[in-house]
Amino acid sequence: MRRITYFNTVLLPLIVPAVYWQKLLDRLGRLPEGYNNCSVPVPGPLHALFTFLMGAERWPLRWVDLPVGHSLIAIARKPSA
């Protein structure tokens, strides 16, 4: 493995409460039948803001590993035969 680091750091303060809220609703049986969090519509301007924030993380990731985040990314190299 060449490198492993977190990303989605900037949005982590929004993601964590949303995930716990969804889990709570699921345990209480309050989620609609067939609910899929990938199908939740996000208004255009908010979607653009989230896209910008996620994209902005790629620049510091070139030089530093982020200590926390919602997701992990790994860069690996296949050993030569």
HTML snippet that shows the backbone in 3Dmol.js (N, CA, C, O; Angstrom):
<script src="https://3Dmol.org/build/3Dmol-min.js"></script>
<div id="view" style="width:600px;height:400px;position:relative"></div>
<script>
const pdb = `
ATOM      1  N   MET A   1       0.857  -1.171   0.000  1.00  0.00           N
ATOM      2  CA  MET A   1       0.000   0.000   0.000  1.00  0.00           C
ATOM      3  C   MET A   1       0.895   1.224   0.000  1.00  0.00           C
ATOM      4  O   MET A   1       1.815   1.336   0.811  1.00  0.00           O
ATOM      5  N   ARG A   2       0.628   2.112  -0.889  1.00  0.00           N
ATOM      6  CA  ARG A   2       1.433   3.326  -0.966  1.00  0.00           C
ATOM      7  C   ARG A   2       0.930   4.419  -0.040  1.00  0.00           C
ATOM      8  O   ARG A   2       1.714   5.147   0.570  1.00  0.00           O
ATOM      9  N   ARG A   3      -0.417   4.526   0.058  1.00  0.00           N
ATOM     10  CA  ARG A   3      -0.964   5.615   0.874  1.00  0.00           C
ATOM     11  C   ARG A   3      -2.425   5.332   1.195  1.00  0.00           C
ATOM     12  O   ARG A   3      -3.155   4.770   0.379  1.00  0.00           O
ATOM     13  N   ILE A   4      -2.844   5.734   2.405  1.00  0.00           N
ATOM     14  CA  ILE A   4      -4.248   5.645   2.786  1.00  0.00           C
ATOM     15  C   ILE A   4      -4.576   6.892   3.608  1.00  0.00           C
ATOM     16  O   ILE A   4      -3.821   7.265   4.506  1.00  0.00           O
ATOM     17  N   THR A   5      -5.692   7.528   3.300  1.00  0.00           N
ATOM     18  CA  THR A   5      -6.079   8.745   3.999  1.00  0.00           C
ATOM     19  C   THR A   5      -7.597   8.887   3.999  1.00  0.00           C
ATOM     20  O   THR A   5      -8.299   8.225   3.235  1.00  0.00           O
ATOM     21  N   TYR A   6      -8.075   9.746   4.852  1.00  0.00           N
ATOM     22  CA  TYR A   6      -9.498  10.074   4.892  1.00  0.00           C
ATOM     23  C   TYR A   6      -9.815  11.163   3.880  1.00  0.00           C
ATOM     24  O   TYR A   6      -8.929  11.902   3.451  1.00  0.00           O
ATOM     25  N   PHE A   7     -11.083  11.257   3.502  1.00  0.00           N
ATOM     26  CA  PHE A   7     -11.593  12.419   2.791  1.00  0.00           C
ATOM     27  C   PHE A   7     -13.048  12.598   3.179  1.00  0.00           C
ATOM     28  O   PHE A   7     -13.557  11.839   4.004  1.00  0.00           O
ATOM     29  N   ASN A   8     -13.724  13.570   2.616  1.00  0.00           N
ATOM     30  CA  ASN A   8     -15.048  14.024   3.085  1.00  0.00           C
ATOM     31  C   ASN A   8     -14.922  14.596   4.489  1.00  0.00           C
ATOM     32  O   ASN A   8     -15.815  14.425   5.319  1.00  0.00           O
ATOM     33  N   THR A   9     -13.816  15.272   4.750  1.00  0.00           N
ATOM     34  CA  THR A   9     -13.548  15.865   6.055  1.00  0.00           C
ATOM     35  C   THR A   9     -14.379  17.121   6.274  1.00  0.00           C
ATOM     36  O   THR A   9     -14.932  17.321   7.356  1.00  0.00           O
ATOM     37  N   VAL A  10     -14.469  17.962   5.258  1.00  0.00           N
ATOM     38  CA  VAL A  10     -15.182  19.235   5.390  1.00  0.00           C
ATOM     39  C   VAL A  10     -16.661  18.994   5.679  1.00  0.00           C
ATOM     40  O   VAL A  10     -17.265  19.724   6.465  1.00  0.00           O
ATOM     41  N   LEU A  11     -17.245  17.984   5.054  1.00  0.00           N
ATOM     42  CA  LEU A  11     -18.671  17.712   5.223  1.00  0.00           C
ATOM     43  C   LEU A  11     -18.976  16.804   6.418  1.00  0.00           C
ATOM     44  O   LEU A  11     -20.144  16.550   6.712  1.00  0.00           O
ATOM     45  N   LEU A  12     -17.956  16.319   7.100  1.00  0.00           N
ATOM     46  CA  LEU A  12     -18.167  15.394   8.218  1.00  0.00           C
ATOM     47  C   LEU A  12     -19.130  15.935   9.276  1.00  0.00           C
ATOM     48  O   LEU A  12     -19.975  15.176   9.751  1.00  0.00           O
ATOM     49  N   PRO A  13     -19.045  17.215   9.670  1.00  0.00           N
ATOM     50  CA  PRO A  13     -19.995  17.708  10.675  1.00  0.00           C
ATOM     51  C   PRO A  13     -21.457  17.668  10.221  1.00  0.00           C
ATOM     52  O   PRO A  13     -22.356  17.668  11.062  1.00  0.00           O
ATOM     53  N   LEU A  14     -21.709  17.635   8.919  1.00  0.00           N
ATOM     54  CA  LEU A  14     -23.071  17.499   8.410  1.00  0.00           C
ATOM     55  C   LEU A  14     -23.458  16.039   8.213  1.00  0.00           C
ATOM     56  O   LEU A  14     -24.617  15.666   8.400  1.00  0.00           O
ATOM     57  N   ILE A  15     -22.495  15.224   7.840  1.00  0.00           N
ATOM     58  CA  ILE A  15     -22.770  13.820   7.529  1.00  0.00           C
ATOM     59  C   ILE A  15     -23.105  13.017   8.790  1.00  0.00           C
ATOM     60  O   ILE A  15     -24.061  12.241   8.792  1.00  0.00           O
ATOM     61  N   VAL A  16     -22.332  13.197   9.849  1.00  0.00           N
ATOM     62  CA  VAL A  16     -22.518  12.388  11.063  1.00  0.00           C
ATOM     63  C   VAL A  16     -23.927  12.536  11.641  1.00  0.00           C
ATOM     64  O   VAL A  16     -24.583  11.523  11.881  1.00  0.00           O
ATOM     65  N   PRO A  17     -24.424  13.766  11.875  1.00  0.00           N
ATOM     66  CA  PRO A  17     -25.793  13.860  12.406  1.00  0.00           C
ATOM     67  C   PRO A  17     -26.838  13.289  11.446  1.00  0.00           C
ATOM     68  O   PRO A  17     -27.827  12.703  11.886  1.00  0.00           O
ATOM     69  N   ALA A  18     -26.626  13.458  10.140  1.00  0.00           N
ATOM     70  CA  ALA A  18     -27.587  12.935   9.166  1.00  0.00           C
ATOM     71  C   ALA A  18     -27.633  11.410   9.209  1.00  0.00           C
ATOM     72  O   ALA A  18     -28.709  10.819   9.117  1.00  0.00           O
ATOM     73  N   VAL A  19     -26.475  10.774   9.349  1.00  0.00           N
ATOM     74  CA  VAL A  19     -26.421   9.310   9.413  1.00  0.00           C
ATOM     75  C   VAL A  19     -27.112   8.816  10.682  1.00  0.00           C
ATOM     76  O   VAL A  19     -27.896   7.868  10.638  1.00  0.00           O
ATOM     77  N   TYR A  20     -26.818   9.459  11.809  1.00  0.00           N
ATOM     78  CA  TYR A  20     -27.453   9.032  13.061  1.00  0.00           C
ATOM     79  C   TYR A  20     -28.962   9.284  13.046  1.00  0.00           C
ATOM     80  O   TYR A  20     -29.725   8.484  13.587  1.00  0.00           O
ATOM     81  N   TRP A  21     -29.397  10.377  12.437  1.00  0.00           N
ATOM     82  CA  TRP A  21     -30.836  10.669  12.312  1.00  0.00           C
ATOM     83  C   TRP A  21     -31.524   9.578  11.479  1.00  0.00           C
ATOM     84  O   TRP A  21     -32.598   9.093  11.835  1.00  0.00           O
ATOM     85  N   GLN A  22     -30.889   9.206  10.375  1.00  0.00           N
ATOM     86  CA  GLN A  22     -31.451   8.159   9.519  1.00  0.00           C
ATOM     87  C   GLN A  22     -31.510   6.831  10.267  1.00  0.00           C
ATOM     88  O   GLN A  22     -32.504   6.114  10.162  1.00  0.00           O
ATOM     89  N   LYS A  23     -30.469   6.491  11.017  1.00  0.00           N
ATOM     90  CA  LYS A  23     -30.474   5.242  11.786  1.00  0.00           C
ATOM     91  C   LYS A  23     -31.579   5.242  12.837  1.00  0.00           C
ATOM     92  O   LYS A  23     -32.243   4.227  13.049  1.00  0.00           O
ATOM     93  N   LEU A  24     -31.772   6.386  13.495  1.00  0.00           N
ATOM     94  CA  LEU A  24     -32.829   6.497  14.493  1.00  0.00           C
ATOM     95  C   LEU A  24     -34.200   6.299  13.853  1.00  0.00           C
ATOM     96  O   LEU A  24     -35.024   5.541  14.363  1.00  0.00           O
ATOM     97  N   LEU A  25     -34.439   6.982  12.737  1.00  0.00           N
ATOM     98  CA  LEU A  25     -35.726   6.823  12.047  1.00  0.00           C
ATOM     99  C   LEU A  25     -35.944   5.386  11.600  1.00  0.00           C
ATOM    100  O   LEU A  25     -37.063   4.877  11.650  1.00  0.00           O
ATOM    101  N   ASP A  26     -34.873   4.735  11.164  1.00  0.00           N
ATOM    102  CA  ASP A  26     -34.976   3.336  10.733  1.00  0.00           C
ATOM    103  C   ASP A  26     -35.357   2.447  11.918  1.00  0.00           C
ATOM    104  O   ASP A  26     -36.228   1.587  11.791  1.00  0.00           O
ATOM    105  N   ARG A  27     -34.715   2.647  13.059  1.00  0.00           N
ATOM    106  CA  ARG A  27     -35.028   1.824  14.245  1.00  0.00           C
ATOM    107  C   ARG A  27     -36.431   2.072  14.756  1.00  0.00           C
ATOM    108  O   ARG A  27     -37.061   1.169  15.306  1.00  0.00           O
ATOM    109  N   LEU A  28     -36.928   3.288  14.579  1.00  0.00           N
ATOM    110  CA  LEU A  28     -38.289   3.603  15.011  1.00  0.00           C
ATOM    111  C   LEU A  28     -39.336   3.205  13.974  1.00  0.00           C
ATOM    112  O   LEU A  28     -40.535   3.373  14.199  1.00  0.00           O
ATOM    113  N   GLY A  29     -38.878   2.675  12.834  1.00  0.00           N
ATOM    114  CA  GLY A  29     -39.801   2.274  11.772  1.00  0.00           C
ATOM    115  C   GLY A  29     -40.436   3.452  11.060  1.00  0.00           C
ATOM    116  O   GLY A  29     -41.551   3.341  10.551  1.00  0.00           O
ATOM    117  N   ARG A  30     -39.740   4.579  11.018  1.00  0.00           N
ATOM    118  CA  ARG A  30     -40.298   5.798  10.425  1.00  0.00           C
ATOM    119  C   ARG A  30     -39.794   6.081   9.015  1.00  0.00           C
ATOM    120  O   ARG A  30     -40.215   7.060   8.400  1.00  0.00           O
ATOM    121  N   LEU A  31     -38.906   5.248   8.494  1.00  0.00           N
ATOM    122  CA  LEU A  31     -38.448   5.455   7.125  1.00  0.00           C
ATOM    123  C   LEU A  31     -39.476   4.873   6.164  1.00  0.00           C
ATOM    124  O   LEU A  31     -40.036   3.810   6.431  1.00  0.00           O
ATOM    125  N   PRO A  32     -39.732   5.552   5.053  1.00  0.00           N
ATOM    126  CA  PRO A  32     -40.675   5.018   4.075  1.00  0.00           C
ATOM    127  C   PRO A  32     -40.200   3.666   3.526  1.00  0.00           C
ATOM    128  O   PRO A  32     -39.000   3.392   3.484  1.00  0.00           O
ATOM    129  N   GLU A  33     -41.127   2.851   3.120  1.00  0.00           N
ATOM    130  CA  GLU A  33     -40.808   1.542   2.530  1.00  0.00           C
ATOM    131  C   GLU A  33     -39.906   1.736   1.313  1.00  0.00           C
ATOM    132  O   GLU A  33     -40.195   2.559   0.445  1.00  0.00           O
ATOM    133  N   GLY A  34     -38.821   0.982   1.255  1.00  0.00           N
ATOM    134  CA  GLY A  34     -37.905   1.058   0.125  1.00  0.00           C
ATOM    135  C   GLY A  34     -37.044   2.304   0.132  1.00  0.00           C
ATOM    136  O   GLY A  34     -36.485   2.660  -0.906  1.00  0.00           O
ATOM    137  N   TYR A  35     -36.915   2.983   1.265  1.00  0.00           N
ATOM    138  CA  TYR A  35     -36.122   4.205   1.354  1.00  0.00           C
ATOM    139  C   TYR A  35     -34.677   3.931   0.972  1.00  0.00           C
ATOM    140  O   TYR A  35     -34.085   2.936   1.393  1.00  0.00           O
ATOM    141  N   ASN A  36     -34.125   4.815   0.178  1.00  0.00           N
ATOM    142  CA  ASN A  36     -32.738   4.718  -0.248  1.00  0.00           C
ATOM    143  C   ASN A  36     -32.165   6.130  -0.156  1.00  0.00           C
ATOM    144  O   ASN A  36     -32.623   7.030  -0.859  1.00  0.00           O
ATOM    145  N   ASN A  37     -31.172   6.331   0.701  1.00  0.00           N
ATOM    146  CA  ASN A  37     -30.655   7.683   0.892  1.00  0.00           C
ATOM    147  C   ASN A  37     -29.974   8.249  -0.355  1.00  0.00           C
ATOM    148  O   ASN A  37     -29.701   9.449  -0.408  1.00  0.00           O
ATOM    149  N   CYS A  38     -29.698   7.427  -1.342  1.00  0.00           N
ATOM    150  CA  CYS A  38     -29.119   7.918  -2.589  1.00  0.00           C
ATOM    151  C   CYS A  38     -30.173   8.576  -3.471  1.00  0.00           C
ATOM    152  O   CYS A  38     -29.836   9.279  -4.424  1.00  0.00           O
ATOM    153  N   SER A  39     -31.431   8.356  -3.163  1.00  0.00           N
ATOM    154  CA  SER A  39     -32.483   8.916  -4.000  1.00  0.00           C
ATOM    155  C   SER A  39     -33.104  10.177  -3.398  1.00  0.00           C
ATOM    156  O   SER A  39     -34.115  10.671  -3.896  1.00  0.00           O
ATOM    157  N   VAL A  40     -32.503  10.693  -2.331  1.00  0.00           N
ATOM    158  CA  VAL A  40     -33.022  11.912  -1.712  1.00  0.00           C
ATOM    159  C   VAL A  40     -32.652  13.095  -2.595  1.00  0.00           C
ATOM    160  O   VAL A  40     -31.470  13.324  -2.851  1.00  0.00           O
ATOM    161  N   PRO A  41     -33.649  13.855  -3.070  1.00  0.00           N
ATOM    162  CA  PRO A  41     -33.318  14.995  -3.935  1.00  0.00           C
ATOM    163  C   PRO A  41     -32.653  16.124  -3.142  1.00  0.00           C
ATOM    164  O   PRO A  41     -33.070  16.446  -2.029  1.00  0.00           O
ATOM    165  N   VAL A  42     -31.632  16.707  -3.722  1.00  0.00           N
ATOM    166  CA  VAL A  42     -30.932  17.833  -3.117  1.00  0.00           C
ATOM    167  C   VAL A  42     -31.101  19.017  -4.055  1.00  0.00           C
ATOM    168  O   VAL A  42     -30.826  18.894  -5.249  1.00  0.00           O
ATOM    169  N   PRO A  43     -31.548  20.164  -3.546  1.00  0.00           N
ATOM    170  CA  PRO A  43     -31.714  21.334  -4.412  1.00  0.00           C
ATOM    171  C   PRO A  43     -30.416  21.691  -5.124  1.00  0.00           C
ATOM    172  O   PRO A  43     -29.332  21.519  -4.567  1.00  0.00           O
ATOM    173  N   GLY A  44     -30.523  22.183  -6.343  1.00  0.00           N
ATOM    174  CA  GLY A  44     -29.370  22.492  -7.189  1.00  0.00           C
ATOM    175  C   GLY A  44     -28.266  23.290  -6.525  1.00  0.00           C
ATOM    176  O   GLY A  44     -27.108  22.877  -6.581  1.00  0.00           O
ATOM    177  N   PRO A  45     -28.578  24.429  -5.890  1.00  0.00           N
ATOM    178  CA  PRO A  45     -27.505  25.218  -5.271  1.00  0.00           C
ATOM    179  C   PRO A  45     -26.789  24.471  -4.143  1.00  0.00           C
ATOM    180  O   PRO A  45     -25.574  24.591  -3.989  1.00  0.00           O
ATOM    181  N   LEU A  46     -27.538  23.708  -3.363  1.00  0.00           N
ATOM    182  CA  LEU A  46     -26.931  22.941  -2.284  1.00  0.00           C
ATOM    183  C   LEU A  46     -26.057  21.821  -2.850  1.00  0.00           C
ATOM    184  O   LEU A  46     -24.971  21.554  -2.336  1.00  0.00           O
ATOM    185  N   HIS A  47     -26.534  21.176  -3.899  1.00  0.00           N
ATOM    186  CA  HIS A  47     -25.747  20.136  -4.576  1.00  0.00           C
ATOM    187  C   HIS A  47     -24.444  20.730  -5.111  1.00  0.00           C
ATOM    188  O   HIS A  47     -23.382  20.120  -4.988  1.00  0.00           O
ATOM    189  N   ALA A  48     -24.530  21.916  -5.701  1.00  0.00           N
ATOM    190  CA  ALA A  48     -23.334  22.577  -6.231  1.00  0.00           C
ATOM    191  C   ALA A  48     -22.352  22.903  -5.108  1.00  0.00           C
ATOM    192  O   ALA A  48     -21.143  22.744  -5.280  1.00  0.00           O
ATOM    193  N   LEU A  49     -22.858  23.357  -3.963  1.00  0.00           N
ATOM    194  CA  LEU A  49     -21.991  23.664  -2.829  1.00  0.00           C
ATOM    195  C   LEU A  49     -21.289  22.410  -2.317  1.00  0.00           C
ATOM    196  O   LEU A  49     -20.081  22.430  -2.081  1.00  0.00           O
ATOM    197  N   PHE A  50     -22.037  21.315  -2.142  1.00  0.00           N
ATOM    198  CA  PHE A  50     -21.437  20.060  -1.676  1.00  0.00           C
ATOM    199  C   PHE A  50     -20.396  19.546  -2.674  1.00  0.00           C
ATOM    200  O   PHE A  50     -19.338  19.062  -2.274  1.00  0.00           O
ATOM    201  N   THR A  51     -20.695  19.651  -3.956  1.00  0.00           N
ATOM    202  CA  THR A  51     -19.750  19.217  -4.992  1.00  0.00           C
ATOM    203  C   THR A  51     -18.472  20.042  -4.914  1.00  0.00           C
ATOM    204  O   THR A  51     -17.370  19.501  -5.013  1.00  0.00           O
ATOM    205  N   PHE A  52     -18.619  21.343  -4.736  1.00  0.00           N
ATOM    206  CA  PHE A  52     -17.449  22.213  -4.625  1.00  0.00           C
ATOM    207  C   PHE A  52     -16.610  21.840  -3.405  1.00  0.00           C
ATOM    208  O   PHE A  52     -15.389  21.724  -3.505  1.00  0.00           O
ATOM    209  N   LEU A  53     -17.258  21.650  -2.250  1.00  0.00           N
ATOM    210  CA  LEU A  53     -16.524  21.333  -1.030  1.00  0.00           C
ATOM    211  C   LEU A  53     -15.779  20.003  -1.136  1.00  0.00           C
ATOM    212  O   LEU A  53     -14.632  19.889  -0.704  1.00  0.00           O
ATOM    213  N   MET A  54     -16.440  19.000  -1.716  1.00  0.00           N
ATOM    214  CA  MET A  54     -15.765  17.708  -1.880  1.00  0.00           C
ATOM    215  C   MET A  54     -14.606  17.827  -2.857  1.00  0.00           C
ATOM    216  O   MET A  54     -13.543  17.245  -2.638  1.00  0.00           O
ATOM    217  N   GLY A  55     -14.805  18.574  -3.927  1.00  0.00           N
ATOM    218  CA  GLY A  55     -13.739  18.758  -4.906  1.00  0.00           C
ATOM    219  C   GLY A  55     -12.574  19.559  -4.354  1.00  0.00           C
ATOM    220  O   GLY A  55     -11.427  19.332  -4.739  1.00  0.00           O
ATOM    221  N   ALA A  56     -12.856  20.498  -3.450  1.00  0.00           N
ATOM    222  CA  ALA A  56     -11.795  21.329  -2.879  1.00  0.00           C
ATOM    223  C   ALA A  56     -10.835  20.500  -2.033  1.00  0.00           C
ATOM    224  O   ALA A  56      -9.679  20.891  -1.869  1.00  0.00           O
ATOM    225  N   GLU A  57     -11.272  19.384  -1.500  1.00  0.00           N
ATOM    226  CA  GLU A  57     -10.395  18.543  -0.676  1.00  0.00           C
ATOM    227  C   GLU A  57      -9.296  17.874  -1.491  1.00  0.00           C
ATOM    228  O   GLU A  57      -8.291  17.441  -0.926  1.00  0.00           O
ATOM    229  N   ARG A  58      -9.464  17.783  -2.782  1.00  0.00           N
ATOM    230  CA  ARG A  58      -8.447  17.080  -3.564  1.00  0.00           C
ATOM    231  C   ARG A  58      -7.111  17.833  -3.573  1.00  0.00           C
ATOM    232  O   ARG A  58      -6.060  17.214  -3.739  1.00  0.00           O
ATOM    233  N   TRP A  59      -7.138  19.153  -3.398  1.00  0.00           N
ATOM    234  CA  TRP A  59      -5.882  19.914  -3.428  1.00  0.00           C
ATOM    235  C   TRP A  59      -5.016  19.651  -2.205  1.00  0.00           C
ATOM    236  O   TRP A  59      -3.841  19.324  -2.374  1.00  0.00           O
ATOM    237  N   PRO A  60      -5.527  19.775  -0.981  1.00  0.00           N
ATOM    238  CA  PRO A  60      -4.642  19.462   0.164  1.00  0.00           C
ATOM    239  C   PRO A  60      -4.250  17.981   0.219  1.00  0.00           C
ATOM    240  O   PRO A  60      -3.200  17.636   0.763  1.00  0.00           O
ATOM    241  N   LEU A  61      -5.094  17.104  -0.347  1.00  0.00           N
ATOM    242  CA  LEU A  61      -4.770  15.674  -0.318  1.00  0.00           C
ATOM    243  C   LEU A  61      -3.537  15.340  -1.150  1.00  0.00           C
ATOM    244  O   LEU A  61      -2.970  14.257  -1.003  1.00  0.00           O
ATOM    245  N   ARG A  62      -3.123  16.234  -2.002  1.00  0.00           N
ATOM    246  CA  ARG A  62      -1.897  15.996  -2.776  1.00  0.00           C
ATOM    247  C   ARG A  62      -0.663  16.004  -1.875  1.00  0.00           C
ATOM    248  O   ARG A  62       0.339  15.356  -2.174  1.00  0.00           O
ATOM    249  N   TRP A  63      -0.750  16.758  -0.749  1.00  0.00           N
ATOM    250  CA  TRP A  63       0.426  16.938   0.091  1.00  0.00           C
ATOM    251  C   TRP A  63       0.277  16.391   1.504  1.00  0.00           C
ATOM    252  O   TRP A  63       1.277  16.050   2.136  1.00  0.00           O
ATOM    253  N   VAL A  64      -0.960  16.299   2.016  1.00  0.00           N
ATOM    254  CA  VAL A  64      -1.143  15.873   3.408  1.00  0.00           C
ATOM    255  C   VAL A  64      -2.205  14.777   3.491  1.00  0.00           C
ATOM    256  O   VAL A  64      -3.081  14.671   2.633  1.00  0.00           O
ATOM    257  N   ASP A  65      -2.106  13.972   4.535  1.00  0.00           N
ATOM    258  CA  ASP A  65      -3.153  13.002   4.853  1.00  0.00           C
ATOM    259  C   ASP A  65      -4.093  13.649   5.859  1.00  0.00           C
ATOM    260  O   ASP A  65      -3.644  14.242   6.840  1.00  0.00           O
ATOM    261  N   LEU A  66      -5.380  13.538   5.623  1.00  0.00           N
ATOM    262  CA  LEU A  66      -6.349  14.122   6.535  1.00  0.00           C
ATOM    263  C   LEU A  66      -6.583  13.173   7.709  1.00  0.00           C
ATOM    264  O   LEU A  66      -6.716  11.967   7.503  1.00  0.00           O
ATOM    265  N   PRO A  67      -6.637  13.699   8.944  1.00  0.00           N
ATOM    266  CA  PRO A  67      -6.722  12.834  10.122  1.00  0.00           C
ATOM    267  C   PRO A  67      -8.105  12.234  10.377  1.00  0.00           C
ATOM    268  O   PRO A  67      -8.209  11.208  11.050  1.00  0.00           O
ATOM    269  N   VAL A  68      -9.162  12.848   9.857  1.00  0.00           N
ATOM    270  CA  VAL A  68     -10.523  12.339  10.031  1.00  0.00           C
ATOM    271  C   VAL A  68     -11.301  12.593   8.756  1.00  0.00           C
ATOM    272  O   VAL A  68     -10.917  13.422   7.931  1.00  0.00           O
ATOM    273  N   GLY A  69     -12.398  11.871   8.604  1.00  0.00           N
ATOM    274  CA  GLY A  69     -13.272  12.061   7.453  1.00  0.00           C
ATOM    275  C   GLY A  69     -14.329  10.983   7.434  1.00  0.00           C
ATOM    276  O   GLY A  69     -14.290  10.050   8.236  1.00  0.00           O
ATOM    277  N   HIS A  70     -15.260  11.106   6.533  1.00  0.00           N
ATOM    278  CA  HIS A  70     -16.338  10.137   6.414  1.00  0.00           C
ATOM    279  C   HIS A  70     -15.935   8.951   5.552  1.00  0.00           C
ATOM    280  O   HIS A  70     -16.508   7.869   5.674  1.00  0.00           O
ATOM    281  N   SER A  71     -14.957   9.148   4.685  1.00  0.00           N
ATOM    282  CA  SER A  71     -14.557   8.103   3.737  1.00  0.00           C
ATOM    283  C   SER A  71     -13.043   7.919   3.763  1.00  0.00           C
ATOM    284  O   SER A  71     -12.291   8.791   4.198  1.00  0.00           O
ATOM    285  N   LEU A  72     -12.631   6.762   3.287  1.00  0.00           N
ATOM    286  CA  LEU A  72     -11.208   6.459   3.143  1.00  0.00           C
ATOM    287  C   LEU A  72     -10.882   6.298   1.668  1.00  0.00           C
ATOM    288  O   LEU A  72     -11.710   5.861   0.869  1.00  0.00           O
ATOM    289  N   ILE A  73      -9.658   6.661   1.333  1.00  0.00           N
ATOM    290  CA  ILE A  73      -9.164   6.404  -0.003  1.00  0.00           C
ATOM    291  C   ILE A  73      -7.782   5.761   0.144  1.00  0.00           C
ATOM    292  O   ILE A  73      -6.969   6.184   0.966  1.00  0.00           O
ATOM    293  N   ALA A  74      -7.541   4.751  -0.652  1.00  0.00           N
ATOM    294  CA  ALA A  74      -6.243   4.053  -0.609  1.00  0.00           C
ATOM    295  C   ALA A  74      -5.634   4.083  -2.002  1.00  0.00           C
ATOM    296  O   ALA A  74      -6.321   3.915  -3.010  1.00  0.00           O
ATOM    297  N   ILE A  75      -4.343   4.300  -2.027  1.00  0.00           N
ATOM    298  CA  ILE A  75      -3.587   4.245  -3.276  1.00  0.00           C
ATOM    299  C   ILE A  75      -2.608   3.100  -3.133  1.00  0.00           C
ATOM    300  O   ILE A  75      -1.780   3.087  -2.221  1.00  0.00           O
ATOM    301  N   ALA A  76      -2.702   2.157  -4.020  1.00  0.00           N
ATOM    302  CA  ALA A  76      -1.855   0.968  -3.931  1.00  0.00           C
ATOM    303  C   ALA A  76      -1.209   0.708  -5.289  1.00  0.00           C
ATOM    304  O   ALA A  76      -1.643   1.222  -6.320  1.00  0.00           O
ATOM    305  N   ARG A  77      -0.184  -0.087  -5.254  1.00  0.00           N
ATOM    306  CA  ARG A  77       0.494  -0.469  -6.485  1.00  0.00           C
ATOM    307  C   ARG A  77       0.621  -1.984  -6.501  1.00  0.00           C
ATOM    308  O   ARG A  77       1.043  -2.597  -5.521  1.00  0.00           O
ATOM    309  N   LYS A  78       0.255  -2.566  -7.610  1.00  0.00           N
ATOM    310  CA  LYS A  78       0.385  -4.004  -7.756  1.00  0.00           C
ATOM    311  C   LYS A  78       1.873  -4.368  -7.834  1.00  0.00           C
ATOM    312  O   LYS A  78       2.615  -3.769  -8.612  1.00  0.00           O
ATOM    313  N   PRO A  79       2.308  -5.341  -7.035  1.00  0.00           N
ATOM    314  CA  PRO A  79       3.718  -5.716  -7.091  1.00  0.00           C
ATOM    315  C   PRO A  79       4.079  -6.258  -8.475  1.00  0.00           C
ATOM    316  O   PRO A  79       3.289  -6.953  -9.114  1.00  0.00           O
ATOM    317  N   SER A  80       5.274  -5.929  -8.914  1.00  0.00           N
ATOM    318  CA  SER A  80       5.708  -6.442 -10.215  1.00  0.00           C
ATOM    319  C   SER A  80       5.982  -7.945 -10.096  1.00  0.00           C
ATOM    320  O   SER A  80       6.434  -8.427  -9.058  1.00  0.00           O
ATOM    321  N   ALA A  81       5.704  -8.658 -11.161  1.00  0.00           N
ATOM    322  CA  ALA A  81       5.824 -10.120 -11.124  1.00  0.00           C
ATOM    323  C   ALA A  81       7.235 -10.587 -11.222  1.00  0.00           C
ATOM    324  O   ALA A  81       7.489 -11.792 -11.204  1.00  0.00           O
TER     325      ALA A  81
END
`;
const viewer = $3Dmol.createViewer("view");
viewer.addModel(pdb, "pdb");
viewer.setStyle({}, {cartoon: {color: "spectrum"}});
viewer.zoomTo();
viewer.render();
</script>
